[in-house]
Amino acid sequence: MKYFDEEKMADIREAFDSEVLKWKDVVSRPMMGCLCYLRKRKFVSFLVTDGIVIMKLSDKDQTVLKDKFGGKPFEMAGQTSRLWVTPLKSTKDLKLVMPFVRKRYEEAL
């Protein structure tokens, strides 16, 4: 199953790629129906249709994202995970979550 709609997310992906792919050792690759971003084989985040999942956030950061943006748990193949999908409706929303993505990038070493 595809969780990432390339056409629908084109603007957000372009904005995200233009920043994140400049960071040292970051690559993107499609995996499990999502567009994943890794730093030296460690997951940083992945884009899904209408949202982003940032890996291994602290409970405090996860709570801030939930309170500020809402969202829902990520579901794959009928299973609900602990990972949280933060909604992205526009590139403006993306700019607001980028500090969390950067923090995860820095921790992914």
Biopython code that builds the backbone (N, CA, C, O; Angstrom):
import numpy as np
from Bio.PDB.StructureBuilder import StructureBuilder

atoms = [
    (1, "MET", "N", (0.845, -1.196, 0.000)),
    (1, "MET", "CA", (0.000, 0.000, 0.000)),
    (1, "MET", "C", (0.880, 1.244, 0.000)),
    (1, "MET", "O", (1.925, 1.279, 0.649)),
    (2, "LYS", "N", (0.444, 2.266, -0.735)),
    (2, "LYS", "CA", (1.175, 3.520, -0.783)),
    (2, "LYS", "C", (0.626, 4.484, 0.259)),
    (2, "LYS", "O", (-0.579, 4.724, 0.339)),
    (3, "TYR", "N", (1.528, 5.022, 1.042)),
    (3, "TYR", "CA", (1.138, 5.985, 2.069)),
    (3, "TYR", "C", (1.534, 7.401, 1.686)),
    (3, "TYR", "O", (1.182, 8.360, 2.373)),
    (4, "PHE", "N", (2.274, 7.529, 0.578)),
    (4, "PHE", "CA", (2.758, 8.822, 0.128)),
    (4, "PHE", "C", (2.301, 9.072, -1.295)),
    (4, "PHE", "O", (2.676, 8.337, -2.209)),
    (5, "ASP", "N", (1.491, 10.108, -1.491)),
    (5, "ASP", "CA", (1.004, 10.497, -2.815)),
    (5, "ASP", "C", (1.920, 11.587, -3.367)),
    (5, "ASP", "O", (1.868, 12.740, -2.936)),
    (6, "GLU", "N", (2.747, 11.204, -4.313)),
    (6, "GLU", "CA", (3.757, 12.102, -4.898)),
    (6, "GLU", "C", (3.129, 13.363, -5.488)),
    (6, "GLU", "O", (3.650, 14.464, -5.310)),
    (7, "GLU", "N", (2.026, 13.199, -6.179)),
    (7, "GLU", "CA", (1.377, 14.330, -6.834)),
    (7, "GLU", "C", (0.809, 15.329, -5.825)),
    (7, "GLU", "O", (1.020, 16.535, -5.949)),
    (8, "LYS", "N", (0.104, 14.827, -4.851)),
    (8, "LYS", "CA", (-0.537, 15.675, -3.847)),
    (8, "LYS", "C", (0.477, 16.401, -2.966)),
    (8, "LYS", "O", (0.229, 17.522, -2.521)),
    (9, "MET", "N", (1.620, 15.757, -2.714)),
    (9, "MET", "CA", (2.623, 16.298, -1.800)),
    (9, "MET", "C", (3.793, 16.972, -2.529)),
    (9, "MET", "O", (4.821, 17.237, -1.907)),
    (10, "ALA", "N", (3.664, 17.249, -3.805)),
    (10, "ALA", "CA", (4.781, 17.764, -4.611)),
    (10, "ALA", "C", (5.394, 19.042, -4.035)),
    (10, "ALA", "O", (6.616, 19.134, -3.924)),
    (11, "ASP", "N", (4.579, 20.023, -3.668)),
    (11, "ASP", "CA", (5.102, 21.288, -3.143)),
    (11, "ASP", "C", (5.808, 21.098, -1.802)),
    (11, "ASP", "O", (6.884, 21.650, -1.573)),
    (12, "ILE", "N", (5.201, 20.325, -0.937)),
    (12, "ILE", "CA", (5.802, 20.083, 0.380)),
    (12, "ILE", "C", (7.087, 19.286, 0.232)),
    (12, "ILE", "O", (8.081, 19.576, 0.898)),
    (13, "ARG", "N", (7.073, 18.288, -0.635)),
    (13, "ARG", "CA", (8.291, 17.491, -0.839)),
    (13, "ARG", "C", (9.414, 18.360, -1.395)),
    (13, "ARG", "O", (10.554, 18.263, -0.941)),
    (14, "GLU", "N", (9.109, 19.189, -2.352)),
    (14, "GLU", "CA", (10.128, 20.074, -2.942)),
    (14, "GLU", "C", (10.736, 20.987, -1.883)),
    (14, "GLU", "O", (11.956, 21.143, -1.826)),
    (15, "ALA", "N", (9.897, 21.589, -1.049)),
    (15, "ALA", "CA", (10.386, 22.471, 0.017)),
    (15, "ALA", "C", (11.197, 21.685, 1.044)),
    (15, "ALA", "O", (12.244, 22.149, 1.497)),
    (16, "PHE", "N", (10.724, 20.514, 1.407)),
    (16, "PHE", "CA", (11.421, 19.679, 2.388)),
    (16, "PHE", "C", (12.776, 19.229, 1.841)),
    (16, "PHE", "O", (13.796, 19.341, 2.522)),
    (17, "ASP", "N", (12.779, 18.727, 0.621)),
    (17, "ASP", "CA", (14.026, 18.280, -0.010)),
    (17, "ASP", "C", (15.040, 19.406, -0.146)),
    (17, "ASP", "O", (16.235, 19.199, 0.065)),
    (18, "SER", "N", (14.566, 20.600, -0.499)),
    (18, "SER", "CA", (15.489, 21.714, -0.721)),
    (18, "SER", "C", (16.253, 22.077, 0.550)),
    (18, "SER", "O", (17.353, 22.624, 0.475)),
    (19, "GLU", "N", (15.691, 21.783, 1.691)),
    (19, "GLU", "CA", (16.393, 22.061, 2.941)),
    (19, "GLU", "C", (17.113, 20.825, 3.488)),
    (19, "GLU", "O", (18.315, 20.870, 3.753)),
    (20, "VAL", "N", (16.393, 19.745, 3.652)),
    (20, "VAL", "CA", (16.927, 18.571, 4.340)),
    (20, "VAL", "C", (18.041, 17.878, 3.557)),
    (20, "VAL", "O", (19.003, 17.396, 4.155)),
    (21, "LEU", "N", (17.928, 17.822, 2.258)),
    (21, "LEU", "CA", (18.949, 17.123, 1.481)),
    (21, "LEU", "C", (20.270, 17.883, 1.407)),
    (21, "LEU", "O", (21.261, 17.355, 0.902)),
    (22, "LYS", "N", (20.289, 19.111, 1.903)),
    (22, "LYS", "CA", (21.538, 19.874, 2.016)),
    (22, "LYS", "C", (22.317, 19.479, 3.274)),
    (22, "LYS", "O", (23.521, 19.714, 3.366)),
    (23, "TRP", "N", (21.621, 18.880, 4.235)),
    (23, "TRP", "CA", (22.265, 18.500, 5.484)),
    (23, "TRP", "C", (23.204, 17.332, 5.215)),
    (23, "TRP", "O", (22.929, 16.470, 4.380)),
    (24, "LYS", "N", (24.295, 17.322, 5.925)),
    (24, "LYS", "CA", (25.323, 16.306, 5.726)),
    (24, "LYS", "C", (24.772, 14.893, 5.967)),
    (24, "LYS", "O", (24.097, 14.630, 6.962)),
    (25, "ASP", "N", (25.081, 14.004, 5.033)),
    (25, "ASP", "CA", (24.765, 12.569, 5.129)),
    (25, "ASP", "C", (23.282, 12.232, 5.059)),
    (25, "ASP", "O", (22.898, 11.131, 5.453)),
    (26, "VAL", "N", (22.442, 13.126, 4.577)),
    (26, "VAL", "CA", (21.008, 12.826, 4.479)),
    (26, "VAL", "C", (20.676, 12.355, 3.066)),
    (26, "VAL", "O", (21.089, 12.955, 2.074)),
    (27, "VAL", "N", (19.927, 11.276, 3.008)),
    (27, "VAL", "CA", (19.426, 10.765, 1.733)),
    (27, "VAL", "C", (17.935, 10.489, 1.890)),
    (27, "VAL", "O", (17.435, 10.290, 2.997)),
    (28, "SER", "N", (17.245, 10.481, 0.766)),
    (28, "SER", "CA", (15.830, 10.097, 0.793)),
    (28, "SER", "C", (15.672, 8.858, -0.067)),
    (28, "SER", "O", (16.365, 8.674, -1.067)),
    (29, "ARG", "N", (14.742, 8.016, 0.351)),
    (29, "ARG", "CA", (14.444, 6.842, -0.462)),
    (29, "ARG", "C", (13.040, 6.357, -0.123)),
    (29, "ARG", "O", (12.608, 6.395, 1.028)),
    (30, "PRO", "N", (12.346, 5.901, -1.156)),
    (30, "PRO", "CA", (11.026, 5.332, -0.908)),
    (30, "PRO", "C", (11.162, 3.976, -0.224)),
    (30, "PRO", "O", (11.924, 3.115, -0.665)),
    (31, "MET", "N", (10.421, 3.806, 0.844)),
    (31, "MET", "CA", (10.425, 2.544, 1.584)),
    (31, "MET", "C", (9.037, 2.325, 2.172)),
    (31, "MET", "O", (8.442, 3.243, 2.738)),
    (32, "MET", "N", (8.535, 1.126, 2.038)),
    (32, "MET", "CA", (7.263, 0.732, 2.648)),
    (32, "MET", "C", (6.117, 1.684, 2.297)),
    (32, "MET", "O", (5.229, 1.914, 3.117)),
    (33, "GLY", "N", (6.135, 2.233, 1.089)),
    (33, "GLY", "CA", (5.065, 3.111, 0.643)),
    (33, "GLY", "C", (5.170, 4.539, 1.121)),
    (33, "GLY", "O", (4.260, 5.334, 0.884)),
    (34, "CYS", "N", (6.266, 4.893, 1.796)),
    (34, "CYS", "CA", (6.495, 6.250, 2.298)),
    (34, "CYS", "C", (7.777, 6.789, 1.682)),
    (34, "CYS", "O", (8.544, 6.029, 1.091)),
    (35, "LEU", "N", (8.016, 8.070, 1.809)),
    (35, "LEU", "CA", (9.273, 8.655, 1.381)),
    (35, "LEU", "C", (10.094, 8.923, 2.636)),
    (35, "LEU", "O", (9.787, 9.834, 3.405)),
    (36, "CYS", "N", (11.131, 8.130, 2.837)),
    (36, "CYS", "CA", (11.916, 8.161, 4.070)),
    (36, "CYS", "C", (13.182, 8.994, 3.908)),
    (36, "CYS", "O", (13.773, 9.059, 2.830)),
    (37, "TYR", "N", (13.579, 9.624, 4.999)),
    (37, "TYR", "CA", (14.807, 10.418, 5.047)),
    (37, "TYR", "C", (15.690, 9.828, 6.133)),
    (37, "TYR", "O", (15.267, 9.642, 7.273)),
    (38, "LEU", "N", (16.930, 9.538, 5.748)),
    (38, "LEU", "CA", (17.857, 8.882, 6.655)),
    (38, "LEU", "C", (19.167, 9.650, 6.736)),
    (38, "LEU", "O", (19.575, 10.328, 5.793)),
    (39, "ARG", "N", (19.809, 9.528, 7.880)),
    (39, "ARG", "CA", (21.159, 10.042, 8.066)),
    (39, "ARG", "C", (22.023, 8.856, 8.470)),
    (39, "ARG", "O", (21.876, 8.298, 9.557)),
    (40, "LYS", "N", (22.911, 8.491, 7.583)),
    (40, "LYS", "CA", (23.768, 7.325, 7.821)),
    (40, "LYS", "C", (22.958, 6.125, 8.299)),
    (40, "LYS", "O", (23.260, 5.545, 9.342)),
    (41, "ARG", "N", (21.945, 5.759, 7.549)),
    (41, "ARG", "CA", (21.097, 4.593, 7.809)),
    (41, "ARG", "C", (20.164, 4.729, 9.006)),
    (41, "ARG", "O", (19.459, 3.773, 9.330)),
    (42, "LYS", "N", (20.135, 5.858, 9.660)),
    (42, "LYS", "CA", (19.215, 6.055, 10.780)),
    (42, "LYS", "C", (18.064, 6.941, 10.307)),
    (42, "LYS", "O", (18.274, 7.996, 9.708)),
    (43, "PHE", "N", (16.863, 6.493, 10.585)),
    (43, "PHE", "CA", (15.680, 7.237, 10.170)),
    (43, "PHE", "C", (15.615, 8.587, 10.885)),
    (43, "PHE", "O", (15.799, 8.684, 12.098)),
    (44, "VAL", "N", (15.351, 9.611, 10.096)),
    (44, "VAL", "CA", (15.121, 10.945, 10.642)),
    (44, "VAL", "C", (13.620, 11.210, 10.622)),
    (44, "VAL", "O", (13.022, 11.566, 11.638)),
    (45, "SER", "N", (13.025, 11.031, 9.449)),
    (45, "SER", "CA", (11.597, 11.278, 9.297)),
    (45, "SER", "C", (11.102, 10.597, 8.032)),
    (45, "SER", "O", (11.891, 10.087, 7.236)),
    (46, "PHE", "N", (9.798, 10.596, 7.859)),
    (46, "PHE", "CA", (9.256, 10.185, 6.572)),
    (46, "PHE", "C", (7.986, 10.955, 6.278)),
    (46, "PHE", "O", (7.198, 11.286, 7.165)),
    (47, "LEU", "N", (7.824, 11.226, 4.990)),
    (47, "LEU", "CA", (6.644, 11.938, 4.523)),
    (47, "LEU", "C", (5.568, 10.934, 4.152)),
    (47, "LEU", "O", (5.834, 9.904, 3.533)),
    (48, "VAL", "N", (4.352, 11.262, 4.545)),
    (48, "VAL", "CA", (3.172, 10.512, 4.153)),
    (48, "VAL", "C", (2.211, 11.530, 3.551)),
    (48, "VAL", "O", (2.414, 12.735, 3.701)),
    (49, "THR", "N", (1.185, 11.068, 2.883)),
    (49, "THR", "CA", (0.217, 11.988, 2.304)),
    (49, "THR", "C", (-0.398, 12.836, 3.416)),
    (49, "THR", "O", (-0.945, 12.312, 4.387)),
    (50, "ASP", "N", (-0.300, 14.133, 3.256)),
    (50, "ASP", "CA", (-0.849, 15.121, 4.196)),
    (50, "ASP", "C", (-0.155, 15.166, 5.554)),
    (50, "ASP", "O", (-0.735, 15.663, 6.519)),
    (51, "GLY", "N", (1.080, 14.654, 5.650)),
    (51, "GLY", "CA", (1.748, 14.712, 6.943)),
    (51, "GLY", "C", (3.198, 14.286, 6.919)),
    (51, "GLY", "O", (3.756, 13.910, 5.888)),
    (52, "ILE", "N", (3.786, 14.360, 8.107)),
    (52, "ILE", "CA", (5.163, 13.938, 8.316)),
    (52, "ILE", "C", (5.232, 13.177, 9.630)),
    (52, "ILE", "O", (4.528, 13.490, 10.590)),
    (53, "VAL", "N", (6.095, 12.174, 9.651)),
    (53, "VAL", "CA", (6.367, 11.427, 10.870)),
    (53, "VAL", "C", (7.830, 11.670, 11.202)),
    (53, "VAL", "O", (8.716, 11.379, 10.399)),
    (54, "ILE", "N", (8.074, 12.203, 12.388)),
    (54, "ILE", "CA", (9.439, 12.463, 12.839)),
    (54, "ILE", "C", (9.781, 11.367, 13.838)),
    (54, "ILE", "O", (9.066, 11.152, 14.818)),
    (55, "MET", "N", (10.862, 10.692, 13.578)),
    (55, "MET", "CA", (11.233, 9.518, 14.360)),
    (55, "MET", "C", (11.813, 9.893, 15.720)),
    (55, "MET", "O", (12.478, 10.918, 15.869)),
    (56, "LYS", "N", (11.548, 9.040, 16.707)),
    (56, "LYS", "CA", (12.178, 9.073, 18.024)),
    (56, "LYS", "C", (12.239, 10.454, 18.678)),
    (56, "LYS", "O", (13.278, 10.857, 19.201)),
    (57, "LEU", "N", (11.130, 11.163, 18.642)),
    (57, "LEU", "CA", (11.068, 12.435, 19.357)),
    (57, "LEU", "C", (10.916, 12.178, 20.845)),
    (57, "LEU", "O", (10.349, 11.165, 21.255)),
    (58, "SER", "N", (11.419, 13.091, 21.642)),
    (58, "SER", "CA", (11.212, 12.976, 23.077)),
    (58, "SER", "C", (9.720, 13.136, 23.370)),
    (58, "SER", "O", (8.980, 13.693, 22.558)),
    (59, "ASP", "N", (9.288, 12.653, 24.515)),
    (59, "ASP", "CA", (7.878, 12.783, 24.890)),
    (59, "ASP", "C", (7.457, 14.244, 24.920)),
    (59, "ASP", "O", (6.348, 14.589, 24.514)),
    (60, "LYS", "N", (8.352, 15.101, 25.404)),
    (60, "LYS", "CA", (8.055, 16.527, 25.485)),
    (60, "LYS", "C", (7.830, 17.119, 24.087)),
    (60, "LYS", "O", (6.849, 17.827, 23.858)),
    (61, "ASP", "N", (8.747, 16.823, 23.153)),
    (61, "ASP", "CA", (8.603, 17.342, 21.791)),
    (61, "ASP", "C", (7.372, 16.778, 21.101)),
    (61, "ASP", "O", (6.680, 17.486, 20.370)),
    (62, "GLN", "N", (7.100, 15.489, 21.340)),
    (62, "GLN", "CA", (5.922, 14.870, 20.745)),
    (62, "GLN", "C", (4.643, 15.536, 21.258)),
    (62, "GLN", "O", (3.703, 15.747, 20.491)),
    (63, "THR", "N", (4.606, 15.863, 22.540)),
    (63, "THR", "CA", (3.452, 16.533, 23.125)),
    (63, "THR", "C", (3.277, 17.926, 22.527)),
    (63, "THR", "O", (2.156, 18.344, 22.237)),
    (64, "VAL", "N", (4.379, 18.637, 22.345)),
    (64, "VAL", "CA", (4.304, 19.971, 21.737)),
    (64, "VAL", "C", (3.718, 19.875, 20.331)),
    (64, "VAL", "O", (2.837, 20.658, 19.974)),
    (65, "LEU", "N", (4.194, 18.930, 19.538)),
    (65, "LEU", "CA", (3.662, 18.757, 18.180)),
    (65, "LEU", "C", (2.181, 18.402, 18.197)),
    (65, "LEU", "O", (1.398, 18.941, 17.415)),
    (66, "LYS", "N", (1.800, 17.495, 19.091)),
    (66, "LYS", "CA", (0.394, 17.089, 19.178)),
    (66, "LYS", "C", (-0.490, 18.268, 19.556)),
    (66, "LYS", "O", (-1.553, 18.468, 18.968)),
    (67, "ASP", "N", (-0.048, 19.054, 20.547)),
    (67, "ASP", "CA", (-0.844, 20.189, 21.005)),
    (67, "ASP", "C", (-0.939, 21.280, 19.940)),
    (67, "ASP", "O", (-1.985, 21.905, 19.768)),
    (68, "LYS", "N", (0.141, 21.495, 19.244)),
    (68, "LYS", "CA", (0.195, 22.581, 18.265)),
    (68, "LYS", "C", (-0.487, 22.234, 16.942)),
    (68, "LYS", "O", (-1.159, 23.077, 16.348)),
    (69, "PHE", "N", (-0.312, 20.988, 16.481)),
    (69, "PHE", "CA", (-0.784, 20.615, 15.148)),
    (69, "PHE", "C", (-1.880, 19.562, 15.129)),
    (69, "PHE", "O", (-2.559, 19.396, 14.115)),
    (70, "GLY", "N", (-2.063, 18.850, 16.230)),
    (70, "GLY", "CA", (-3.009, 17.736, 16.203)),
    (70, "GLY", "C", (-2.354, 16.540, 15.547)),
    (70, "GLY", "O", (-1.156, 16.313, 15.717)),
    (71, "GLY", "N", (-3.116, 15.787, 14.813)),
    (71, "GLY", "CA", (-2.578, 14.627, 14.128)),
    (71, "GLY", "C", (-3.184, 13.347, 14.644)),
    (71, "GLY", "O", (-4.218, 13.342, 15.312)),
    (72, "LYS", "N", (-2.509, 12.256, 14.314)),
    (72, "LYS", "CA", (-3.013, 10.944, 14.694)),
    (72, "LYS", "C", (-1.866, 9.947, 14.683)),
    (72, "LYS", "O", (-0.814, 10.214, 14.102)),
    (73, "PRO", "N", (-2.061, 8.802, 15.320)),
    (73, "PRO", "CA", (-1.037, 7.763, 15.261)),
    (73, "PRO", "C", (-0.895, 7.238, 13.834)),
    (73, "PRO", "O", (-1.868, 7.184, 13.082)),
    (74, "PHE", "N", (0.307, 6.860, 13.479)),
    (74, "PHE", "CA", (0.576, 6.298, 12.154)),
    (74, "PHE", "C", (0.081, 4.864, 12.102)),
    (74, "PHE", "O", (0.348, 4.070, 13.004)),
    (75, "GLU", "N", (-0.646, 4.539, 11.036)),
    (75, "GLU", "CA", (-1.157, 3.188, 10.853)),
    (75, "GLU", "C", (-0.578, 2.588, 9.593)),
    (75, "GLU", "O", (-0.554, 3.223, 8.538)),
    (76, "MET", "N", (-0.108, 1.348, 9.715)),
    (76, "MET", "CA", (0.433, 0.638, 8.558)),
    (76, "MET", "C", (-0.039, -0.804, 8.621)),
    (76, "MET", "O", (0.123, -1.485, 9.634)),
    (77, "ALA", "N", (-0.618, -1.252, 7.532)),
    (77, "ALA", "CA", (-1.084, -2.640, 7.415)),
    (77, "ALA", "C", (-2.010, -3.030, 8.579)),
    (77, "ALA", "O", (-1.915, -4.132, 9.119)),
    (78, "GLY", "N", (-2.891, -2.117, 8.945)),
    (78, "GLY", "CA", (-3.855, -2.397, 10.006)),
    (78, "GLY", "C", (-3.303, -2.303, 11.412)),
    (78, "GLY", "O", (-4.040, -2.519, 12.374)),
    (79, "GLN", "N", (-2.032, -1.987, 11.556)),
    (79, "GLN", "CA", (-1.395, -1.861, 12.866)),
    (79, "GLN", "C", (-1.213, -0.384, 13.203)),
    (79, "GLN", "O", (-0.798, 0.397, 12.346)),
    (80, "THR", "N", (-1.513, 0.002, 14.419)),
    (80, "THR", "CA", (-1.298, 1.360, 14.878)),
    (80, "THR", "C", (0.025, 1.404, 15.630)),
    (80, "THR", "O", (0.273, 0.592, 16.521)),
    (81, "SER", "N", (0.871, 2.359, 15.262)),
    (81, "SER", "CA", (2.184, 2.441, 15.902)),
    (81, "SER", "C", (2.233, 3.577, 16.912)),
    (81, "SER", "O", (1.288, 4.354, 17.047)),
    (82, "ARG", "N", (3.356, 3.655, 17.619)),
    (82, "ARG", "CA", (3.568, 4.750, 18.569)),
    (82, "ARG", "C", (3.942, 6.027, 17.842)),
    (82, "ARG", "O", (3.880, 7.111, 18.422)),
    (83, "LEU", "N", (4.330, 5.915, 16.580)),
    (83, "LEU", "CA", (4.731, 7.087, 15.801)),
    (83, "LEU", "C", (3.521, 7.957, 15.515)),
    (83, "LEU", "O", (2.402, 7.467, 15.372)),
    (84, "TRP", "N", (3.766, 9.255, 15.435)),
    (84, "TRP", "CA", (2.688, 10.218, 15.291)),
    (84, "TRP", "C", (2.785, 10.924, 13.943)),
    (84, "TRP", "O", (3.862, 11.377, 13.554)),
    (85, "VAL", "N", (1.674, 11.019, 13.234)),
    (85, "VAL", "CA", (1.618, 11.754, 11.976)),
    (85, "VAL", "C", (1.229, 13.190, 12.282)),
    (85, "VAL", "O", (0.123, 13.459, 12.752)),
    (86, "THR", "N", (2.143, 14.105, 12.013)),
    (86, "THR", "CA", (1.859, 15.532, 12.175)),
    (86, "THR", "C", (1.324, 16.043, 10.841)),
    (86, "THR", "O", (2.002, 15.911, 9.823)),
    (87, "PRO", "N", (0.127, 16.623, 10.822)),
    (87, "PRO", "CA", (-0.459, 17.073, 9.561)),
    (87, "PRO", "C", (0.340, 18.203, 8.927)),
    (87, "PRO", "O", (0.842, 19.092, 9.615)),
    (88, "LEU", "N", (0.447, 18.151, 7.610)),
    (88, "LEU", "CA", (1.063, 19.225, 6.828)),
    (88, "LEU", "C", (0.085, 19.604, 5.725)),
    (88, "LEU", "O", (-0.151, 18.832, 4.796)),
    (89, "LYS", "N", (-0.476, 20.794, 5.840)),
    (89, "LYS", "CA", (-1.414, 21.250, 4.821)),
    (89, "LYS", "C", (-0.739, 22.149, 3.799)),
    (89, "LYS", "O", (-1.222, 22.304, 2.677)),
    (90, "SER", "N", (0.390, 22.743, 4.199)),
    (90, "SER", "CA", (1.092, 23.661, 3.303)),
    (90, "SER", "C", (2.566, 23.750, 3.697)),
    (90, "SER", "O", (2.988, 23.188, 4.708)),
    (91, "THR", "N", (3.326, 24.456, 2.892)),
    (91, "THR", "CA", (4.745, 24.652, 3.208)),
    (91, "THR", "C", (4.896, 25.510, 4.463)),
    (91, "THR", "O", (5.930, 25.451, 5.129)),
    (92, "LYS", "N", (3.885, 26.298, 4.791)),
    (92, "LYS", "CA", (3.922, 27.085, 6.032)),
    (92, "LYS", "C", (3.950, 26.149, 7.243)),
    (92, "LYS", "O", (4.711, 26.376, 8.183)),
    (93, "ASP", "N", (3.131, 25.110, 7.222)),
    (93, "ASP", "CA", (3.143, 24.114, 8.300)),
    (93, "ASP", "C", (4.495, 23.421, 8.370)),
    (93, "ASP", "O", (5.008, 23.142, 9.454)),
    (94, "LEU", "N", (5.064, 23.147, 7.206)),
    (94, "LEU", "CA", (6.366, 22.483, 7.151)),
    (94, "LEU", "C", (7.433, 23.307, 7.853)),
    (94, "LEU", "O", (8.258, 22.762, 8.587)),
    (95, "LYS", "N", (7.422, 24.597, 7.636)),
    (95, "LYS", "CA", (8.416, 25.474, 8.281)),
    (95, "LYS", "C", (8.305, 25.416, 9.804)),
    (95, "LYS", "O", (9.309, 25.538, 10.507)),
    (96, "LEU", "N", (7.097, 25.233, 10.308)),
    (96, "LEU", "CA", (6.893, 25.180, 11.757)),
    (96, "LEU", "C", (7.393, 23.877, 12.379)),
    (96, "LEU", "O", (7.750, 23.856, 13.557)),
    (97, "VAL", "N", (7.422, 22.799, 11.609)),
    (97, "VAL", "CA", (7.908, 21.521, 12.161)),
    (97, "VAL", "C", (9.391, 21.288, 11.889)),
    (97, "VAL", "O", (9.978, 20.360, 12.446)),
    (98, "MET", "N", (10.002, 22.107, 11.049)),
    (98, "MET", "CA", (11.410, 21.896, 10.698)),
    (98, "MET", "C", (12.359, 21.908, 11.902)),
    (98, "MET", "O", (13.328, 21.149, 11.889)),
    (99, "PRO", "N", (12.138, 22.723, 12.939)),
    (99, "PRO", "CA", (13.037, 22.639, 14.097)),
    (99, "PRO", "C", (13.040, 21.246, 14.743)),
    (99, "PRO", "O", (14.067, 20.813, 15.265)),
    (100, "PHE", "N", (11.912, 20.551, 14.713)),
    (100, "PHE", "CA", (11.831, 19.203, 15.264)),
    (100, "PHE", "C", (12.576, 18.211, 14.370)),
    (100, "PHE", "O", (13.237, 17.296, 14.860)),
    (101, "VAL", "N", (12.462, 18.400, 13.067)),
    (101, "VAL", "CA", (13.182, 17.541, 12.123)),
    (101, "VAL", "C", (14.687, 17.750, 12.298)),
    (101, "VAL", "O", (15.456, 16.789, 12.313)),
    (102, "ARG", "N", (15.095, 19.003, 12.428)),
    (102, "ARG", "CA", (16.520, 19.303, 12.606)),
    (102, "ARG", "C", (17.060, 18.682, 13.905)),
    (102, "ARG", "O", (18.177, 18.166, 13.946)),
    (103, "LYS", "N", (16.257, 18.744, 14.939)),
    (103, "LYS", "CA", (16.665, 18.174, 16.222)),
    (103, "LYS", "C", (16.866, 16.666, 16.078)),
    (103, "LYS", "O", (17.850, 16.122, 16.580)),
    (104, "ARG", "N", (15.952, 15.996, 15.404)),
    (104, "ARG", "CA", (16.087, 14.557, 15.185)),
    (104, "ARG", "C", (17.313, 14.251, 14.320)),
    (104, "ARG", "O", (18.029, 13.281, 14.570)),
    (105, "TYR", "N", (17.546, 15.080, 13.309)),
    (105, "TYR", "CA", (18.722, 14.914, 12.453)),
    (105, "TYR", "C", (20.000, 14.960, 13.299)),
    (105, "TYR", "O", (20.893, 14.130, 13.125)),
    (106, "GLU", "N", (20.081, 15.913, 14.196)),
    (106, "GLU", "CA", (21.268, 16.066, 15.012)),
    (106, "GLU", "C", (21.444, 14.903, 15.985)),
    (106, "GLU", "O", (22.569, 14.552, 16.338)),
    (107, "GLU", "N", (20.345, 14.311, 16.415)),
    (107, "GLU", "CA", (20.415, 13.177, 17.335)),
    (107, "GLU", "C", (20.700, 11.864, 16.616)),
    (107, "GLU", "O", (21.059, 10.877, 17.259)),
    (108, "ALA", "N", (20.550, 11.835, 15.309)),
    (108, "ALA", "CA", (20.665, 10.591, 14.558)),
    (108, "ALA", "C", (22.093, 10.201, 14.212)),
    (108, "ALA", "O", (22.362, 9.737, 13.104)),
    (109, "LEU", "N", (22.984, 10.382, 15.132)),
    (109, "LEU", "CA", (24.374, 9.964, 14.881)),
    (109, "LEU", "C", (24.792, 8.842, 15.787)),
    (109, "LEU", "O", (25.927, 8.374, 15.707)),
]
sb = StructureBuilder()
sb.init_structure("model")
sb.init_model(0)
sb.init_chain("A")
sb.init_seg("    ")
for serial, (resi, resn, name, xyz) in enumerate(atoms, 1):
    if name == "N":
        sb.init_residue(resn, " ", resi, " ")
    sb.init_atom(name, np.array(xyz, "f"), 0.0, 1.0, " ", f" {name:<3s}", serial, name[0])
structure = sb.get_structure()
